[in-house]
Amino acid sequence: MRLEGSFYEPVSTTQTAAGYDIEVELREDHSIYEGHFPGQPVVPGVCTLTIIREQLSRLLGKPLMFATIKEVKYIGMIVPEAGLRVNFSLTIEGDSVRCVASRKDEPVLKLSATIREQKASWAERLKAMGCLVVIPTYNNEKTIVQVVSDVKQYADDILVVNDGCTDSTHELIAAIEGIQRLEYEKNAGKGVALKRAIRYALDHGYKYMLTIDSDGQHYADDIPAFIEAEEAEPGTLLVGARNLNAENMPGKNSFANKFSNFWFKVDTAKTLSDTQSGYRLYPLEKLRKTRFVTGRYEFEVEILVRSAWKGIPVKNIPIKVYYAPEGERVSHFKPARDFLRISILNTGLFLAAILFYYPWLCLRYFLKGDWAEVKNILKASKEKPFKLAASLGLGVFCGILPVWGGQIFIAAGLAYLLKLNKIFAMAATNISIPPMIPVIIYGSYKIGAMLVETNKVFQYIVGALILAVAAGLAVTLVSWLILGFINLFRKKEKAND
């Protein structure tokens, strides 16, 4: 993983009796720090391990990798700040390495591992992974040849997707030996190019697809970072995190990325520091049956959200980025048109999230979470049966309220205010799962019709409120009795033990 010049710089190296003391200075403004805790930048643990491995390779004069990590303890967080330096005390005994990383004389990491020489080439490791490197391009005749040349230093399996180029791209890539080409006459958009590349890769037996832009902003020497990260956590969708404070970074890019990051978190409850980078590695098998609906720039947002919904781990890794000066930059992003498309997509994803994804998460936790998990919660819980029963009753009450899509959030908020069990309350809102929705609506309407004679909508609202209160109270009472008996038997089991 080549990160030097990206987020740290070696300052000094001192040889000791047992090994080396290395001091590095961390940059304070890299966007990779922002992906863990909102509003609280920290240096990810993988970055700390990368510093250790890179410096060992430098000191011993050969490319090294961790063979086994026997023990790693993250003792404290490294919060980036101006001029911050971190010391790494390395003890080397044969192929065994021990390291203590310290920040201001306070240990933050302890590592015990074995190392070995990295003998396989990056191209061989990509081939072993079953990875195809894809370069989608549209009218990038000035940069495409150099980008392909750079990528060929790390990969043998390369596919260039000609998305209906009208310049000399066709002739240029036709003259490059040793690459695969996918070309069509009419420009269809980056999303379509990527979807066709996914289909091509799957049809040709590839398991992963690494995408890199053809405009020269991505560095091919970051490909090893993706390989190492994927080998460590197979099946992860990796997104390159750019330094959004880089020179010549367009202001609109920074705003658009923050906007996209916000909606990704709303739609998935997961945090990324960069959701718009086109430098990515996709686990294709997990996406085989997914049918995407978008076809241009917004596709890269859709595939992230829907991958997260499918349970695919989505993570950032730091990369370098180059933005050409304003006069040299080639961009096919149309702010008004593409921002409108992205906004429409985000609206649809948000509605899908609150109507289906979040209720499904709760339902999976409560039902498929296998009752063993619920039993464990009950056994470990110190809350009284009535409090748990009231939490379930509150969830049912909220689930029937005529505020479709918002029940789970209302339940969570009320449970917090009333100091009830939020998990039980949120899970119980799933009384409004699709099979029950017609029953709830019809029952609410019928109850309301018996009490008021105005329009049907008002009858439904009144009926829903009455049904919500009645069902909530009934569930509270029944749950209280059941949980009371469970609690009684639990006390008897403890007494017998």
Phi, psi and omega in degrees: 000113184264105182239357180301140183081352180259311180223356177207163176220131175296138181253313181208154177225125180236125178280136179242177181298325185258345184175240184215149167249123183239133177245130178235153176250129181267140172290149184265352193235024181278138185291342179296339180289344190267001188273354186262304184233116181305128178081358181224087181297137175220158177275118181299150181300324180298329178292322178296317178296325179296319178301314182299311182295317181295320181288326173297318179298319180294315184290322183268357172072026177202152181292126183240158173218159176285123176281311176217143173253105183288319182204135173220126181237121175267104187276326181208165179274149173256109180264116184294142176206166183301129176073013183290130178241142180237135181257136178241114178263110186255131173244122185242124177227095184066237178264009179261140181227135170238143182216139171238119177261134183230142175240117182053046178067009178251122180300138177238342181206141172232130185228138171229122186207169170246151182236158174212161181289140181274092188273320182291140178288162179298323179297320178293323180289322175297319180295321178296327177287339187077045187251132175254128176271125184246131178238095176284140183216144174217107177056050175244050185298335183282339187238341190299320182295316180294320179299313179298318179300317179295318182294326181296344176288343185238346186216146174261325182266101184232132176241123174259123179259111178273101185275061177067040181298143178250002178260211184267015183303318182303312181294321183294313182285335177294334182274353181271124180276151172081016177238162174258149182232143173229113188229147174210157192283320186264130177298126183244349180109155184298323180298317178295319178301317180290321179295320178292327177292321178298314179297317179299313182298316179295318180296335181259013171084013178280149180256338180226157176224121177255124182251139179221138183289155184263004183268003175088005182280339179262147180261126180296335181286005170269353179303318177304329179298318178293319181299311183295318181295321181288324177295326179287325182224077182302144178087005180271140173271116185257136179237124178294129180260114181279157170278103186285001175256014183294157180298138179070007177297119179299138180300325181295329178294317180297315179295315182298322180292317178297321178298314180293321178300318181299312183290328176298318180292320178298318185282337187233347186065023177239154185245131171231150179270344179210114180249002184246358178295137178272358179273102189216162172231120184254133171278105192290323183301325181285348181251002189305317186264006182279132177250114183267154186251345184257163186222000180238217186300330184292345178303323183291339172280314182301315185292329177293310183297313184289332173294317178298320178297328181280358180088011177283127177298132179238121185222155174267148165229146184288139175224163173270162179212144177237126175246121180295154175304158187311315184289339183261349188285135176247118180224137178254011178282122178259103189310308185294308184294310185288325177295323177297316180299315181296321180295318178297316178299315181298323177297314180296318179295323179296315179297318179296324181295312184283334181273329187233309189295307183293317174299322179296321178301314181294318180296318179297319180295317188280324183258297182288340178301007176059129186302342178302322180293319178296320179298320179298321178297317180296319181292321183279340186288138176260005181282147182286153182307321183295324180294318178293320179296319178296327177295317177295318179297320177297318179298317178295318177303312181292325181294335181266342180306144182282054178228061187304131181096339183249359185301316185295325180287321177296317180298316180297317180294315180292322178297322178295314182294321183271001179059043175259179181281111186293323181296314180295319181295314181293322179295321183290342177295346181286011167299339180264031175291157187316315181298334183267344185302310179301322180295315181296314181296314181294316179297319178298316180298316182296318178296315179296324181295334179284343186249328182230154183242019179276205184293162187293327180297316179294323177299317179297316182297314179297314180298321180296320179296317179294315180297322180297314180296314182296313181293320179299316179294319181296315180295321179299314182295310182296316181296322179299316179295314182295312181294329177297317178295319178300317180295322179296313179296325180296320178295322179293321179298317179296320180295322180290327178293000000 
